[in-house]
Amino acid sequence: MATAFARTILLYVILMVGIRAMGKRQIGELEPIELVLMLLISDLAAVPMQDFGIPLLNGVVPIITLLSLSMLLSFFSMQSVRFHRLVCGNPTTLIKDGVIQQAAMRRNRFTLDELIDELRAQGVTDLATVKYAVLETNGQLSVLLYPADAPATPRQLGKAVKDDVSIPVVLVNNGHVMKSGLSDKGLDQAWLERTARAHGFHDVQEILLLTVDDTGKVLCVGKEGK
């Protein structure tokens, strides 16, 4: 039992380190080469976890090899557009100037039902409003509407808009103080405790989430029952 526990933990750590090293893009968006990598790694990791007769090294070496190969291919893809297209393919236009490209859909085995589902997921219910729909190499569908059907921007309406967009910094996460956030905003523990009391909390540990943005706006959410 102890051997199984140790082997599982070690493989898990190796996989986590390897996937983090691949970058966040690979985690959020799997292209064909990355999908194949994940499938192979899952099989390679499962065997040494279950079969104690196989040396752990026989599972670790292929996993590290595949992760290294993936990072190497990613590096070459960043250096060469042609290599990236060779490995990952090209985006495919499924709707062009409002016309469904049936041949492109057949090549990608993309059905009308799938197209309608993808458009509906992006809030588009009328095909006539779509000028372009592009199937990206990671399987996502990018949709561009005709200008007359797209939401108007303040610039198009000729209105001036104050730039008040800022990213809130988390200062308390589930009762834990984020000291790096306090430091970034130039705040201290005393300010945090005063803010907690101002929102009706006796202790910072009663707070689920507390954020502050560049304008000084504070969002404070308490834990359930607090």
C-alpha positions as a Python dict, from the first residue, in 0.01 Angstrom:
ca = {
    (1, 'M'): (0, 0, 0),
    (2, 'A'): (281, 239, 87),
    (3, 'T'): (452, 160, -244),
    (4, 'A'): (135, 236, -440),
    (5, 'F'): (89, 561, -250),
    (6, 'A'): (447, 675, -311),
    (7, 'R'): (444, 583, -682),
    (8, 'T'): (115, 763, -737),
    (9, 'I'): (232, 1080, -561),
    (10, 'L'): (560, 1083, -754),
    (11, 'L'): (390, 1041, -1092),
    (12, 'Y'): (134, 1306, -1003),
    (13, 'V'): (407, 1557, -912),
    (14, 'I'): (599, 1483, -1232),
    (15, 'L'): (287, 1533, -1445),
    (16, 'M'): (192, 1856, -1269),
    (17, 'V'): (542, 2000, -1308),
    (18, 'G'): (553, 1896, -1674),
    (19, 'I'): (212, 2039, -1761),
    (20, 'R'): (290, 2366, -1581),
    (21, 'A'): (614, 2386, -1777),
    (22, 'M'): (418, 2353, -2102),
    (23, 'G'): (245, 2685, -2031),
    (24, 'K'): (-108, 2800, -1959),
    (25, 'R'): (-216, 2797, -2323),
    (26, 'Q'): (-182, 2420, -2338),
    (27, 'I'): (-388, 2384, -2022),
    (28, 'G'): (-677, 2592, -2151),
    (29, 'E'): (-674, 2515, -2523),
    (30, 'L'): (-580, 2172, -2653),
    (31, 'E'): (-472, 2155, -3014),
    (32, 'P'): (-444, 1814, -3188),
    (33, 'I'): (-81, 1754, -3094),
    (34, 'E'): (-151, 1844, -2732),
    (35, 'L'): (-462, 1623, -2716),
    (36, 'V'): (-255, 1326, -2837),
    (37, 'L'): (6, 1408, -2573),
    (38, 'M'): (-252, 1408, -2293),
    (39, 'L'): (-396, 1074, -2407),
    (40, 'L'): (-53, 911, -2421),
    (41, 'I'): (54, 1050, -2084),
    (42, 'S'): (-264, 927, -1915),
    (43, 'D'): (-198, 573, -2037),
    (44, 'L'): (171, 583, -1945),
    (45, 'A'): (94, 710, -1594),
    (46, 'A'): (-181, 453, -1529),
    (47, 'V'): (35, 145, -1595),
    (48, 'P'): (308, 196, -1329),
    (49, 'M'): (42, 305, -1079),
    (50, 'Q'): (-139, -28, -1110),
    (51, 'D'): (135, -277, -1197),
    (52, 'F'): (401, -288, -926),
    (53, 'G'): (601, -537, -1133),
    (54, 'I'): (696, -259, -1373),
    (55, 'P'): (986, -41, -1257),
    (56, 'L'): (871, 312, -1187),
    (57, 'L'): (1148, 443, -1411),
    (58, 'N'): (986, 269, -1709),
    (59, 'G'): (686, 498, -1665),
    (60, 'V'): (870, 816, -1572),
    (61, 'V'): (1115, 819, -1864),
    (62, 'P'): (849, 802, -2142),
    (63, 'I'): (641, 1072, -1968),
    (64, 'I'): (936, 1309, -1937),
    (65, 'T'): (1031, 1232, -2297),
    (66, 'L'): (684, 1320, -2423),
    (67, 'L'): (668, 1640, -2218),
    (68, 'S'): (1010, 1743, -2345),
    (69, 'L'): (907, 1668, -2702),
    (70, 'S'): (592, 1874, -2661),
    (71, 'M'): (786, 2174, -2529),
    (72, 'L'): (1035, 2135, -2814),
    (73, 'L'): (755, 2133, -3071),
    (74, 'S'): (601, 2438, -2903),
    (75, 'F'): (934, 2618, -2929),
    (76, 'F'): (965, 2541, -3301),
    (77, 'S'): (602, 2646, -3351),
    (78, 'M'): (679, 2985, -3198),
    (79, 'Q'): (982, 3025, -3424),
    (80, 'S'): (818, 2914, -3750),
    (81, 'V'): (465, 2988, -3871),
    (82, 'R'): (502, 2720, -4138),
    (83, 'F'): (598, 2458, -3881),
    (84, 'H'): (306, 2559, -3658),
    (85, 'R'): (64, 2521, -3947),
    (86, 'L'): (216, 2185, -4039),
    (87, 'V'): (171, 2051, -3686),
    (88, 'C'): (-153, 2220, -3580),
    (89, 'G'): (-326, 2291, -3910),
    (90, 'N'): (-496, 2610, -4027),
    (91, 'P'): (-815, 2782, -3914),
    (92, 'T'): (-1109, 2704, -4142),
    (93, 'T'): (-1378, 2953, -4243),
    (94, 'L'): (-1719, 2788, -4207),
    (95, 'I'): (-1923, 3101, -4283),
    (96, 'K'): (-1793, 3364, -4523),
    (97, 'D'): (-1986, 3681, -4606),
    (98, 'G'): (-2294, 3520, -4455),
    (99, 'V'): (-2268, 3207, -4674),
    (100, 'I'): (-2215, 2865, -4516),
    (101, 'Q'): (-1908, 2697, -4665),
    (102, 'Q'): (-2046, 2347, -4706),
    (103, 'A'): (-1728, 2197, -4851),
    (104, 'A'): (-1525, 2327, -4557),
    (105, 'M'): (-1777, 2183, -4315),
    (106, 'R'): (-1758, 1844, -4483),
    (107, 'R'): (-1376, 1845, -4472),
    (108, 'N'): (-1386, 1915, -4099),
    (109, 'R'): (-1682, 1680, -4038),
    (110, 'F'): (-1865, 1974, -3878),
    (111, 'T'): (-2241, 1930, -3890),
    (112, 'L'): (-2506, 2199, -3915),
    (113, 'D'): (-2634, 2106, -3570),
    (114, 'E'): (-2285, 2161, -3426),
    (115, 'L'): (-2259, 2495, -3605),
    (116, 'I'): (-2595, 2610, -3470),
    (117, 'D'): (-2503, 2491, -3120),
    (118, 'E'): (-2173, 2682, -3128),
    (119, 'L'): (-2341, 2999, -3252),
    (120, 'R'): (-2614, 2973, -2990),
    (121, 'A'): (-2350, 2930, -2718),
    (122, 'Q'): (-2215, 3271, -2822),
    (123, 'G'): (-2559, 3431, -2814),
    (124, 'V'): (-2620, 3416, -3189),
    (125, 'T'): (-2957, 3275, -3292),
    (126, 'D'): (-2985, 3416, -3645),
    (127, 'L'): (-2744, 3281, -3907),
    (128, 'A'): (-2822, 3579, -4129),
    (129, 'T'): (-2640, 3810, -3884),
    (130, 'V'): (-2310, 3618, -3910),
    (131, 'K'): (-2052, 3750, -4157),
    (132, 'Y'): (-1768, 3517, -4061),
    (133, 'A'): (-1745, 3202, -3851),
    (134, 'V'): (-1398, 3054, -3824),
    (135, 'L'): (-1316, 2712, -3681),
    (136, 'E'): (-988, 2759, -3496),
    (137, 'T'): (-719, 2492, -3472),
    (138, 'N'): (-817, 2419, -3110),
    (139, 'G'): (-1178, 2344, -3210),
    (140, 'Q'): (-1327, 2673, -3092),
    (141, 'L'): (-1553, 2875, -3320),
    (142, 'S'): (-1482, 3247, -3364),
    (143, 'V'): (-1786, 3446, -3477),
    (144, 'L'): (-1791, 3793, -3635),
    (145, 'L'): (-2128, 3958, -3691),
    (146, 'Y'): (-2223, 4212, -3956),
    (147, 'P'): (-2163, 4567, -3827),
    (148, 'A'): (-2536, 4638, -3834),
    (149, 'D'): (-2603, 4340, -3608),
    (150, 'A'): (-2304, 4373, -3375),
    (151, 'P'): (-2334, 4565, -3046),
    (152, 'A'): (-2242, 4929, -3096),
    (153, 'T'): (-1934, 5060, -2917),
    (154, 'P'): (-1914, 5405, -2755),
    (155, 'R'): (-1665, 5508, -3025),
    (156, 'Q'): (-1915, 5416, -3297),
    (157, 'L'): (-2180, 5618, -3116),
    (158, 'G'): (-1944, 5913, -3085),
    (159, 'K'): (-1950, 5911, -2705),
    (160, 'A'): (-1655, 5969, -2479),
    (161, 'V'): (-1607, 5705, -2212),
    (162, 'K'): (-1398, 5739, -1898),
    (163, 'D'): (-1126, 5479, -1871),
    (164, 'D'): (-1206, 5328, -1531),
    (165, 'V'): (-1124, 4965, -1608),
    (166, 'S'): (-896, 4804, -1351),
    (167, 'I'): (-818, 4454, -1230),
    (168, 'P'): (-917, 4396, -867),
    (169, 'V'): (-644, 4257, -644),
    (170, 'V'): (-740, 3978, -405),
    (171, 'L'): (-649, 4066, -47),
    (172, 'V'): (-842, 3791, 134),
    (173, 'N'): (-908, 3448, -12),
    (174, 'N'): (-1127, 3217, 198),
    (175, 'G'): (-1013, 3375, 522),
    (176, 'H'): (-645, 3385, 424),
    (177, 'V'): (-465, 3718, 388),
    (178, 'M'): (-281, 3761, 59),
    (179, 'K'): (25, 3951, 176),
    (180, 'S'): (155, 3994, -179),
    (181, 'G'): (-172, 4170, -270),
    (182, 'L'): (-145, 4403, 28),
    (183, 'S'): (210, 4487, -70),
    (184, 'D'): (116, 4553, -433),
    (185, 'K'): (-155, 4800, -327),
    (186, 'G'): (61, 4965, -60),
    (187, 'L'): (-174, 4856, 220),
    (188, 'D'): (-113, 4692, 555),
    (189, 'Q'): (-279, 4459, 805),
    (190, 'A'): (-425, 4750, 1002),
    (191, 'W'): (-607, 4879, 691),
    (192, 'L'): (-739, 4531, 624),
    (193, 'E'): (-875, 4490, 977),
    (194, 'R'): (-1042, 4833, 965),
    (195, 'T'): (-1203, 4745, 631),
    (196, 'A'): (-1326, 4412, 769),
    (197, 'R'): (-1488, 4584, 1067),
    (198, 'A'): (-1643, 4847, 841),
    (199, 'H'): (-1817, 4565, 653),
    (200, 'G'): (-1946, 4407, 975),
    (201, 'F'): (-1683, 4137, 1030),
    (202, 'H'): (-1500, 4092, 1359),
    (203, 'D'): (-1219, 3886, 1208),
    (204, 'V'): (-1060, 3857, 865),
    (205, 'Q'): (-1113, 3480, 881),
    (206, 'E'): (-1489, 3543, 850),
    (207, 'I'): (-1436, 3687, 500),
    (208, 'L'): (-1462, 3465, 192),
    (209, 'L'): (-1333, 3721, -58),
    (210, 'L'): (-1205, 4075, -31),
    (211, 'T'): (-1070, 4265, -331),
    (212, 'V'): (-973, 4624, -406),
    (213, 'D'): (-919, 4786, -746),
    (214, 'D'): (-718, 5084, -866),
    (215, 'T'): (-1002, 5324, -784),
    (216, 'G'): (-1014, 5204, -423),
    (217, 'K'): (-1343, 5019, -464),
    (218, 'V'): (-1366, 4732, -217),
    (219, 'L'): (-1561, 4412, -268),
    (220, 'C'): (-1615, 4214, 52),
    (221, 'V'): (-1802, 3882, 64),
    (222, 'G'): (-1844, 3694, 391),
    (223, 'K'): (-1847, 3321, 446),
    (224, 'E'): (-2183, 3151, 480),
    (225, 'G'): (-2331, 3202, 824),
    (226, 'K'): (-2092, 3484, 913),
}
